[in-house]
Amino acid sequence: MAVYKKDLQVKRFPLLRKSQDQDHYREIAAKALDNSINHLNFAYSQKLSGAEGAVEFRDEGVYTYDIQGRRYLDCLGGFGIFNVGHRHPRVIDAVKRQLDQVCLHSQELINPWSAHLASQLAELAPGDLQYSFFCNSGTEAVEGAIKLARLYSGKSEIISTKNAYHGVSMGALSATGRDVFRKPFEPLLNGFKHVTFGDIDALAAAITDETAAVILEPIQGEGGINVPAKGYLKAVRKLTAERGILLILDEVQTGMGRTGRMFACEHENVVPDIICLAKALGGGVMPIGAFMASAKIWKVLEPNPSIHNSTFGGNPLACTAASATIEVLCDEHLPARAAVMGNYFMRRLNELKAKYPSMIGDVRGMGLLIGLEFKTAELRQAVQVELFHRGVLVAGTMNSNKTFRIEPPLIITESQIAFMVDTLQSILAEFTQEDIETLSPARKKRAAGAKRARAKGKSPSQTRLAPVKGAKTIKGKSAKADKQSKRIKK
Ligand SMILES: Cc1ncc(COP(=O)(O)O)c(C=O)c1O
């Protein structure tokens, strides 16, 4: 039995004040890697940021800073949560004020903040999507949408697509289209089928009398930023309407302005029956998810409104953050900005593709949801690591290991995009095929070393990773990269 001890390490993580002496924070942050390895997951021993002592310190706008003062241009956007930028002042201000009034709701009185957000979303969303259910994540939004589709239709089959990513709870995972996530947890829910994304004939052939719904991402995000051919979404809408089945659009990643319209389905004037939102809805400040549908569909939730419910879903803090986020997205015209900046980004990346055809395989995307596909997964990884060393964050996609995503805050400027592309170009100019070949076995050797250390009962941070405390330099980085990272230090 755990015994409460006064001297136990139970103090909360210290609050940071930029002006204050940061020694206490540094001391605690120095333990971050060991704590991560020993109390979150051993796999942190393989994480690049751990090896580089890149412990998160603060963030603002399009930048994240680590404890050593290094600044990172955020072209990853927290996997798509920072559409309005990091800590947008209007969202922060709204949440701070909300903290002084009501944080979590009583569950009994009318919650005006969730009702207000629902009315805002009804105005914003396409077509007749009028009602919202609020939850805490994208996975939950998908889970709820699947349940609503089954309840409304009285049928159980759901058609999804190969390589889709819809989340990891048992229902959402059943819709997710990649074996590496699915297989270890089978059997999943009955009645899920996966067809090739973009293939309307395959979709038509998969429909049966028992089909309740089709679930799709308008652009597959984790699948590798796969943009379907123009007209696909419209054809899916027509087909599902003709066959009397529901269309669920998962706009968890594509929604809230990311692709150049508020919702990606607007590019094709498609109105889904159910839409799923999350990620950027909370303004990068609070977690919130939602699924929405028309009044006609919502009717099935009327006899027992708590048939699907969530204690934290719709809480005032999250709803206020989302309301302020919608205001910012509209007032600052961020969807349109994403379209303009996305065009510039893609044009510059396509120039790089033309210059380095042996390295870059494809550039694809819409707005500021961009996938850069390399010729090999090793090359993608090597370039990503080097970008990190030079102060630019990007990330791989879950279901496509040759592709990294570029998903910056929509407030990114042309000069910041130019900095990213120039940095990328300088890396590509330096990388040779030989570099890539030597890098790959070296990584394998490091992994084997960590495994041996683990077998001996040592923490890998004691054996091979850069000491976090007081670490001042980036290990294993070229002199040129070092110069660059100094340049971007604040
Ligand atoms: C399209 C899509 N749906 C659902 C999810 C799951 O969202 P969450 O991680 O918030 O549960 C994701 C996450 O990446 C996503 O991209």
The ligand as an SDF file (V2000), in Angstrom:
LIG
                    3D

 16 16  0  0  0  0  0  0  0  0999 V2000
   -8.7280   13.0750  -38.5130 C   0  0  0  0  0  0  0  0  0  0  0  0
   -8.5170   12.7400  -37.0650 C   0  0  0  0  0  0  0  0  0  0  0  0
   -9.5270   12.2120  -36.3620 N   0  0  0  0  0  0  0  0  0  0  0  0
   -9.3820   11.9060  -35.0610 C   0  0  0  0  0  0  0  0  0  0  0  0
   -8.1860   12.0960  -34.4170 C   0  0  0  0  0  0  0  0  0  0  0  0
   -8.0530   11.7540  -32.9670 C   0  0  0  0  0  0  0  0  0  0  0  0
   -8.0060   12.9460  -32.2260 O   0  0  0  0  0  0  0  0  0  0  0  0
   -7.4350   12.9680  -30.7370 P   0  0  0  0  0  0  0  0  0  0  0  0
   -5.9870   12.6710  -30.8090 O   0  0  0  0  0  0  0  0  0  0  0  0
   -7.7430   14.3610  -30.2360 O   0  0  0  0  0  0  0  0  0  0  0  0
   -8.1980   11.9450  -29.9700 O   0  0  0  0  0  0  0  0  0  0  0  0
   -7.1110   12.6240  -35.1100 C   0  0  0  0  0  0  0  0  0  0  0  0
   -5.8130   12.8210  -34.4550 C   0  0  0  0  0  0  0  0  0  0  0  0
   -4.7970   13.0390  -35.0410 O   0  0  0  0  0  0  0  0  0  0  0  0
   -7.2700   12.9670  -36.4730 C   0  0  0  0  0  0  0  0  0  0  0  0
   -6.2700   13.4750  -37.1930 O   0  0  0  0  0  0  0  0  0  0  0  0
  1  2  1  0
  2  3  1  0
  2 15  2  0
  3  4  2  0
  4  5  1  0
  5  6  1  0
  5 12  2  0
  6  7  1  0
  7  8  1  0
  8  9  2  0
  8 10  1  0
  8 11  1  0
 12 13  1  0
 12 15  1  0
 13 14  2  0
 15 16  1  0
M  END
$$$$
